[in-house]
Amino acid sequence: MRLLSLLQTNYCMAKLSTLAETLIGSEIVKLGNAISERIRNGEHIYNYTIGDFNPAIFPIPSELEHQIIKAYQEHHTNYPPGDGVFELREAVSSFLKDWEGLEYDVTEIQIASGGRPLIYAIFRTLVDAGDKVIYAAPSWNNNHYTHMTNGEHCIIECSPENNFMPTANDIAPHLQGATLLCLCSPQNPTGTTLTKESLEEICDLVLQENTRRGDDEKKLYVMFDQMYWTLTFGETKHYNPVSLRPQMKAYTIFVDGISKAFSATGVRVGWSMGPAHIINKMKALLSHLGAWAPMAEQKAVAKYLLDTKNIENYFLWFKAEVELRLNRIYAGIIHLKNKGYNVDAIAPQAAIYLTIKIDLVGKTTAEGKLLEKQSDVTDYLLSEAKLAIVPFSAFGASANSSWYRVSVGVVKLDDIETVMEMLEKALSRLS
């Protein structure tokens, strides 16, 4: 019996692939699991960590829901084509032209089950082992995708002075030899955007670099994640590389979809647009993964994307509700800052995220415990303010960063005042 136990132990500890042995799981999921455990133990936690929506607060458009149900009733439950249902690619093409002025043929559009498989496919299609991948810190999961493709990490540490967005000056020294430049605007986790001038400068750098490279050299491509592009607020406007510099169409692969635009994270319909030869290779790769969006959802989204009036009405309501939450939390943080607490925030620009600063390292709790590092601060907020937020370190920033992402997709308006009061009480107990 003991021999069997030893054999089982050795079997369980057998060495796996290098990727499996070195892969780091999602830091956000890890934090979420810890929060869920506390909730199961009876604690009331205000969980503002996950980049998702509470469907009771933010349901998908009723007409989209109707079309999904109808598609299932019509028995659209078989395999979809590898690149996506033709009428959906046609609808995406029309939607992009009507709403962004972008012109993409159906052969330049790839459908998948949300943005993640598309990002993975872009990396796998373009990045060889040792290829340089440029991305910002903080940013969502670029570090993990680079690791999964054995790319060379080229990390740009972004600052609050630039709203945590990379600039052309940041990027320029690293372009030589790079294969992929990862940009996200509006950005997860910061909820900030690239300005027109900044994105133009970055595009010009990419075009110059590709002109410099010979015909036998690998080109530099931009992965442009614009999953949140419909969610901009106030004077903020969304810009994309191809509209600003049409020549960038040859070097840009978009990541887009309905997940954030229509509060439809679980519906799982995303799309990429890019050069046809790249899209074709992504299609081949995704066909082996089976990462297609369900047939019924594709049929439904194909019809919904053409319903311009319904979409306009949904955006009016949806954006107003998201912006209201962002502004109230922002006002609450600035109020605490004005009262002398070491907190700060960047004014809301876009997406469902607010960037806030809570700098408490070196403070001592009422029980005499020193907050020695930022992870201690995160734990203190969770324990004393019952507030769960994601540190920027989960997005590739330094472990010492005092900046956090607040996600408002699950925020109840009536809770915000209570959360601010509990946060102030927690702050006031420190010395």
PyMOL commands that set and color helices and strands:
alter all, ss='L'
color gray80, all
select helices_A, chain A and resi 2-12+18-22+27-40+62-73+86-100+106-108+115-126+142-148+160-162+168-174+196-212+241-244+246-250+276-289+295-304+308-338+374-384+392-395+413-428
alter helices_A, ss='H'
color red, helices_A
select strands_A, chain A and resi 46-47+109-112+132-137+152-157+178-184+221-225+252-257+270-273+343-345+353-358+387-388+390-391+403-407
alter strands_A, ss='S'
color yellow, strands_A
deselect
rebuild
show_as cartoon
